[in-house]
């Protein structure tokens, strides 16, 4: 048994994706369930009473709060404080992993190889669990970055949208939108960006994949930017999760 924990989950692609995985692997008795819980603590009451659980994915808004329920974690979780894969170990303990890291790295490598990213600059919109994985990848590739949030934490380097200028937008080689803004069903929403924020050839990623082109990406594309939605990252992180559960 596998599943996805989060709230809400009406937009999820995971059940169909893993159902195909089960068919291709001849796993007739496997299931992938949606675990729509408002609080991660509710998962214990769902998962523990049933046999056969291998693990589950974690999505918004539980990627960071789920860490309090884990017995152990991998090194990337230790760095980011965010989890999107939980594996139930043979002894029954819960171990957390972050496959978002590998998914986002795979996304960036669609545009440039490892060594060509060093020295580039980025703006990262959002400070949640996905943003933490993005930041870890940027650190490892030698990309400098500035995080932007509606409500920057006190005494942090994060800036507000009110402090974001067109100049800052147009000197960044890469823009990464990690928030749910623009996600179905609120797919007309857009971040409060300054005027003329994009430029031709700039690389712009929105981790939202439904719709395929958010207003953020549409605006970037109209300015000549290179765009990518979250589907490439989603597939790559799902493959990594499958590997974690099965090896």
N, C-alpha and C positions, 0 to 999 in steps of 0.2 A: 504494500500500500504506500502510495506517495500522495502528496497534496500541496496546496498553496494556501498559506495563511496571510490574511490581510483584511482590509476593510476600506471601501467596498471592493468587490471582485467581479462586477458585471462586465468589465472590459478585458478580462484575462484571455490570453491565447493558449495558456498552458495545457488545459485538459485535452484539446484536440491534438496538440503537438506531442504530448506524451502518450496519448492513445495510439498514435501512429508508431511511436517507438515500441510500444508493447506488441503491436501486431507484427512489426518487422523482426522483433526478437523472439516471436513465438511465445510470449508471456501471456497466456490466455486468462489467467486468474488475477492479473495485476489491475489495479484501479488508481486513478488520479482524482482526488477529491478536492473541492473548494472548501476551505476552512475559514469562513467569513466570521471573524471575531473582532469585536471592538477593543478588547484587551488581550495581550498575548498570554496572560495567565490562564485564560480560558482553554488554551490548547491542551493543558495537562488532562483536563476532564474528558477531552475528546480522544486524544491519542493513547493515553496510558491504559484505558480499559480494554483496548482491542489488540489482538495479536496480529502480526504480519506487517507492522509499520516499518518501512525502511528509512523514511525521512520525509522532509517537506521543504518546499521553497518558502521564502518570506518576502513580502512586498510591503508597500506603503500601507499604514504608517508605522509598522513594527520592526523595521530593519535595525534600529538602534536599541529599542526597549527590550527586544527578545534576548539580548546578551545577558540580562540578569537571570535568565532561566537556564543557562547553559552550564554544563559541567566542565567543558573545555572548548578551546577554539584554535584555529590555525593562526599562523603568523600575520596574515593579511587582516584578519579580524582584529588582532591585537593592535595593529597599526591604525585601522580605520574606525574601530568601534561600531562597525556595521556588519550585519549578517544577512545573507539572502538564501543560504542553504543550511539546513540542519540534517545531520546524519544521526540516526539512532544506532549506537554501537552495539556489538554483541552482548555487552554487559548491561544494556539498557540505558546507559548514559547518553546525553545529548551533546553532540559536538558541532560547533558552528563554523561555517566557511563563508568566504566571500567570492562567489564566481563572477560578480559584477566587475571586479578588477580585470579578469581575463577577457570578459566581454568587451569592455571599453578599450582595452589595449588592442584587441582584434580590430575594432572599429577604426582606430587611428592608423593602424598599419595598412588599411585599405588605401590610404592616401600617400603615406611616406614610410620608408623603412626606419628601423630604430634610430640609426645614427643621424638621420636627417631632421630629427625633432629637437635635438639639443640646441639650446639657445633661443628657441621660439618662445612666444608669450601667449597667454590665454586669459580669458575672463570666464569664470564659472558662476552661473546663476543658480543659487540655492545652496543650502547648508545641511541637507538631510543625508540619509544613508547612501544614496547614489552619488551624491557630491563627494562624500568621503572616499569612495572607491575611485572616482575620477581624479581626485587630488593625489592619491597614492600613485596612480599611473603617471600623472604629470611630473611628480617628484622623481620617479624612477627614470623617466625619459629626459630629464634635465630641462623641462619646460617651466618657466616662471609663470605664476598666475595670481590673479586677484579674484577673491570671492565677492559676490554681490547678493544681498538679501533684503527683503522688505523690512525685517526687524533684526539688524545685526546684533549678535551677542555683545554684551558690555565688555570692554577691555579686550577686544579682539581686533584682528586686522581686516575683518569683513567690513565692507562699505555698504551704504544704502543706495537704492536706485536714485535718490535725490542727489547723491554725490557723484553719480556716473555721468560723464560727459561724452559728447560725440567724439572728441579727441581720443579719449580712452578706448572707446569702441573701435575706432579706426586705426589704432596702432597695435591692436591685438591680432596675432596671426590666426588664433583659434577661439571660437566662442562655443561654450557648452551649456545648454539649457537642461538642468537636472530636476526641475520642479514639475508638478502635475499640470501647470498652467497650459491650457490649450488641449488637454486630453478630453476625449469623448466622455460624457455628453456635453461638457462645457467647452466645445471645440472652437468657439469664436474668441475666447479669452487670449490676451497677449500681455507680455510683461511691459511695465511702464518704462520703455526705453526712450532715449533722447532722439531727436530728429537725425536723419541720415546716419544710422548706426553701422551700416555694412559697406563693404567695398568689394569690387570685382576681384575674384581669386581668393578672398578670405574663406577660411574653412569653418563651417557652422554645423554643429550637431545638436539636435533636439532628442533627448532620450525617450520622448513620447513616440509611440508607434501607431496609435489610433486616435486621430486620423493619420494617414500616411504623410500628409503635409500640413503641419500646424500653421497658424497665422505667422508665427515666428519664422518658420522655414520659408513660407511663401514670400515674406517680405525680404528675407535674405537673398532668395533666388532672383527676385526682381531686380536686385542691385548687382547681380552678377557673381554672387558668392557661390562657392561649392557647398552643397548641402547633403546632409545625411540624417535620416530619422533613426529611431531606436531599434529598428527591427534587426539590423545586423548584430548589434550588441546583444539583443534578446536571444537570438539563435545561438550565439557563441557562448553566452553564460549558461543557457539551458544544456548545451552539450557538455560543458564543464560540470554542471550539477549531476548529469547522468553518469559521468565518469566518477565523481566523488561517491555516489551511492553504490556503484557497482564494482569498485576496486578497493 
